[in-house]
Amino acid sequence: MQYNTTSFTNISDKDFTGKFDSKNYLIKAGETRYFPTVLSQHLAKLLSEKLVSEKDKKGFERETMLAETKSNILGEEIKTKSDEVVRSFKDEALEHERKYLENLKEEKEKNKVKKLKAIKITKK
């Protein structure tokens, strides 16, 4: 996997839709989902801001409530990120072609050596 994972729980009694990277994510009331950490953190920020409305608290008390609410939404981060480099299909295709051409070149060299040996044998 390309990212670590953090659970996101909709602690609200209503369904929640959050937007990230121009895409909507629907999490039903009480539902827990397992997203890449950056997505879970973003959605938790949106939901906590919705739950702790501007009218309720101001200043330091509001920030404290937001932090507490966010901590109730998010679970512990789970290490799922692989150290393996994730490459695009185009990069994979280019690497595939490079290896194929390398193998083809090796085969041609082997065939050349075989032909040279055959010529030596026939000249004897």
N, C-alpha and C positions, 0 to 999 in steps of 0.2 A: 504494500500500500504506500501511497505517496504522503499520507498525513497521519498524525496521531489522532485518536478518537476521544471525544468527550460526550457523555450522555447529556441529553437535554430533556427535562421533564416540564411539561406544561402544567404548572401548579394552579392554574386558573380553573374556574368552573365553566369556562367557555372555550370553544375552539379558537386557536390562534394561528394567524397567517402572517409570516414574516417574509421580507424580501431580502435576497442576497444575490449580488451579481445579476441583477435583472430577472431573477427567477423567484417564484413564490413557493414557500414551504408551509404546508398545512400540518399542524400538530393538534390533534384532538385533545379536549380537556382531559387532564390526568394521564395522558399518553407520554411514554418515554421513548425517545428516538436516539440513535447513535450516529452522530455526524462527525466530520472532520472538526477538530478543535476550533479553528478559526470561525467556522459557520455556527457552531454551538454558542460560542462567546458572543457573536454578533446577535443571534436570535435572542439570547438571554438578556442582552442589553435592551433590545426592543421590547420584549415582554415585561421586563422589570419596570421600564419607563411607563408602559401602559398601565401596569398595576399600581404604581406609585404616581398618581396623577399630580400635575402642577398644583392643583387646588389643595391637596392634602397637607403637604409639608413644604417648607422653603429652607434654603441654605444648607447648613451642616447636617441637620436632622434628615433632610431629604436625601442627601448623599449617603448617609448611614443606612437609611431604609432601602435605597437602591442596591447598595452593596450586599445587604442581608438577603434581599429578595433574589438577587442574582446568584448568591451562593446556594440558595434553596433550589434553584432551577438547574444548576450545573452539577454534574457528578465529577469524580476524579478523572483526570486525564489518563488514558490508557495508551501505552506505547504500542502503536501499530505501524508506525512509519518504518519502511524498509530502507536500509542503507543502499539498496540497489538503485541505480540511476534509472529513472523512467524516461524513455526516449519516445519521440514521435514515430508514427508509422513511416514517415518519409526517411527519418534517420535509420530506422531498422531496415528499410528497403535498400538504402544506399550501402549499408554495412553488408547486407546479404549479397548484393551484387559484387562488392569488393572481394568478399571471401570466395564467391563463385569464380570470378576472374583469376584470382590467385590459384585456386585449385586447377582451373583449366590450364594455366601457364605451367604448373607443375606436371600435369599429365602430358602436355606437349613436350616438355623437357625429357620425361621418361621415354616417350615414344621416339624422340630423336636419338637417345642413347641406344635404344633397342635396334633402330635402323642402322646405326653405326656399327654395332656389334655384328649384325647380320651381314653387312657389307664386308667386314673383316673376315668373317667365316667363309663367305663365298669366294674371296680372293685367295685363300690358302690352297 
